[in-house]
Amino acid sequence: MSIFVIKGDRINTYFGQKFLITFFYMKKFKAAALQMNSQPDVEPNLKEAEKLIHKAVDEGAQLVGLPEHFAFYGNTKKRMEQARQIAEKSEKFLRIQARTHQIYLLGGSIPAPAAKNKVYNRSLLLNPDGKIALKYDKIHLFDVDIPDGDTYRESNLVEAGKEEPPVYNSELLGNLGLSICYDLRFPELYRKLAERDAEILCVPSAFTALTGEVHWEVLLKARAIENTAFVFAPAQTGQHGDKRKTYGHAMIIDPWGEVIADAGTEPGMAVAELDPARLDEVRKRIPSLNHRVFT
């Protein structure tokens, strides 16, 4: 027996508990995944973010995304000492920018204070009224030894999120699912988003230069293909302070796995039009979400 569920301006069809097909009635819209070279100094970073947001709005973007650590990146000790001030300034900035430009604004991540002298690596989605529509605390923490000799121990400073990644339903933009950077390596997280009807997977990141060269694009494409969803990935690029170097290549990828916008290696943005008809087309062509055996 088929069940029809009306959600805003679309009708979702279910067969039993499994998603079957979605009929879209929403408009196309432009999205801009911003690319920054953030440094360990809040004010210049926010000024640069404001310039990029202005440029994205001039391009017609209705969804604008900032990367992980957009307000402060490069000096871990200083970031921890100033975490509360960074978080407060960042959140105020995001509220003003979203409200001023009447856009949906993804604040890639900010260091939100947590217990035991740690912070949450928190992503915020602001609506056009400047209100927080959704928040997500990064679950998977980057504790790795990179082959070039760099060591990362994010868990020394960051408290892992406990809540499953959320999805925000917008009649204008569709359903947005949140994640952050290292989450990209854990496909089960994105399958949970897909099970909640996520149509755009947000992956604001600060991917290292070494791992980014071999893994960034292929992982983004994999998440898009296996979940037949758009992937929206703002990024950091270049040198940050003395020890951090990131890959760049902020991207937008369509549900077929095609890169439809790539910011390259310089600060700037990847801008593309997201067409829900494309999502419908791909999900009809390859209905793999219907064919899952293990759930």
N, C-alpha and C positions, 0 to 999 in steps of 0.2 A: 504494500500500500504506500503510495506517495503522500508526503506531507508538505504543504506549501506554507512557508513562513514569510510574512511580509516584514521587511526591515527598511524603513524609510522609503527610498525610491527604488527599491529592488525587491525581487522575490527570490528567496532561496528555496530550493526543492531538496527534500531529504527522502531517502529510501531506507526505512528502518532508522538506524543510527548513523548511516553513512551519507556523507555529502554527495549529491549527484550532479547538480548543475546550478549555476547562478545566472539570472537574467539581469543585465545592468541597465539602468536608466540614468546614471550619473554622467556628468559632463567630463570631457578631458580636462586635464589641468597640467600646469608646468611645475616641476620640482627642481630645486637647486641644492646640490650637495656641496657644501663649502669646503675649501681646502686652506688650511692655515699653517703658518710656521710660528706657533705660539712659543713664548719665552717666559722666563721666571719673573714676570713683571705684569701685574694685572691690567693697569690702565692702558698701556699701549696695545695689549691684546684685545681689550674690549673696543678700543677705537678702530682697530683693524677689522674686527668682527662686524662692527657697525657699518663700515664702508662696504664690506662684502654683502651684507644684508641689503643695503640700499641698492647695490648693483643687481642683486638677484631679483629684487622687487621691480626694478626698471626692466628686467628681462621678462617680467610677467609671472614670476614664481609665486605660487600660493602655498607651497610647502617649502620651507627653507631649513636646512640642517647644518648645525655646527659640529665639529669633530669632538672626540674625546679630549678632555683637558683643555678646552678651548680658551679658558680664561687664565690658565697658569700651567706651564709645563717646563720641566728641565732641572729644577732644584728640589729634590724630594723633601729634604729637611725643612726648607723654607716653606714649601707647600703645606706641610703638616703644622708648622707653627702658625700659619696664617689661614688655616682651613676655614674657620668660622667666617672671617672677613671675606675670603674669596667666595664662599658659598652665598653670603648675603648680597654682595655686590653683583655676582653673576645672576642670581635669581631676579633681583631688581632690574638688571639690564634686560633679561629675557622678557620680563613682563612688559616693560616699556616698548621694546622693539616689536613684539607681537601685536600689542594694542595699537601702536602708532601706524604700523603698516598693514594691519588687518590681515595677518597671515597666521598659518600654523607654523610654529617655530620649534624645532628640535634642538634643545640644549644638550649637545653630545654627552658631556659629563661634567659634574662639579664635585668637589670634595665635601660632601655633607657630613657634619660631625656625627660620630657614633660613640659607643661606650669604650672604656679602656684605652683612651687616647688614640683611637683609630677613627677612620672616616669610612663612609660608604662612597663608592664610586657610582654616582647617581646621574641617571639620564632623566631629563624633564621634557615633556611635550606641552607647549603652551598653545591655547586656542586664540582666535582673533580678538577675544575680549581681554587678553593678557592674563587669563587664569590658567592654572596648572590643570591640564586635562588628564595627565597620566605621569607617573613616575616609576622608575625601575632602578633597583640597586643591583649592580653587576654581581652575578653569581659565581662565575668561573674566574679565579684570580691567577694572574700571570706569574707563576713561580717556575722559572726555567733558567737553564744555562745555555746561552746562545753560542754556537760554534766559533764566533769571532772573539770569544773571551768575555763578553758582557754577561753579567748575572742579574736577574730580575727576581725580586721576592716581594710581590705586591701584597701578599698576605701579612707581611710584617707591619704594614701600615693600614691596610684596608680590611674592613669587616665584610665578609661575603653576604650578599643578599639572601634572604630566606624565602621570599615570595616567588612563585613561578612568573615567568615573563608575561606582561599584560598586553592586551589588545584594545585599542581605542577605536570605536565605531564613529565615523564621520560621514554624514550624508554627502558631503562635498568631495572628500578625498578617498573614501572607502575605509577599510579596516587596517590600521597601522599596528604592527607588532614591534616591541622594543627589545633591543639587545645591545651589548657593548663589546667591541673589539675581540678579545680572546674567546668570548662566547662562540665566535664564528667556527671554532674547531669542534663544536659539540652539536651534531645534527639533530639529536633528540630534542634540544631546546626549540629549534625551529619547527620541528614536527608538531610540538605542542602548540605553537603559534598557528600553524596551518590548521590544526584541529579546531581552533577557535575562529576559523574563517579569515585569518590574516591574508591580506592581499598585497601589502607592502611591508617588507622586512627591513627595519632600520638597523644599521650597523655602524654607528659612529666609532671611529677608531684612531689609534696612534700606533699602527703596525710598524715593527722594527724594519729598518732598511734591508737587513739580510733575509729575514723570513718573508718579508713582503715580496721580494723579487721572485721567489719561487712559489709562494702559497697564496698570496692575497687574491689575485684574480680568479684562480682556479677554485678556491673555496667559495668566493662570492657567487660564481657561476653555479657551483654545485648546489648551494642553498636555494638559488632561484629555480633551477631545473627540478630538483627533487620535491619542491613544494609548489611548483607552478605559480610563483609569485614574483612581483617586482622586488628588487633589492636596491636599497637606498643607502649609500655608504659614504658619508663625509669623512675626511681624513686629515691627519697631520702630515707635514712634509718637511724634509731638510734637517738641519742641525738645531738642537734645542739645548742651550747651555753647553756644558763641556762633554757630557756623557751620552746624550740621547740623540739618535738619528733615526728618522722615520721615512717610510717609503713613498708616501704621497699616493697619487692615482685615485683620488676620490672618484667614485663610479656610481652610475645608475645602470642596472641590468634588467632586461625584460624577462618575462616568465619562460621564454624559450632559451634563455642563457646568453642572449646577445647583449654585448656592451653597447648601450645607446648614448652614453656620455662618459668621458674620461678626462679628468682635470690635468693629467700629466704630472710633472714634478714641481711646478712652481705654484705659489699661493694663487688661489683663484676659485673656480667652481666648475662643477659638472652640471649642466642644465639640460633637461629633456622633458618632453611632453609624455605624460603617462596616460595611456588610453585604456579604459576598462574593457573596451571591445577586444583588445589584444589579449587580455587575461582570459576572457570568455573563450576566445578562439583557441588558445593553447590548452585550456582545461578540457575543451571538447575534443581536441585533436589527440591529446595524451591524458586520459582521465585516470592517472595513476593514483590519485588520492582515493578513488573509488575501489581500487584493486588491492588495497592493503589487507594482508592476512593477520599480521601481528599488530595489535593495538594496545 
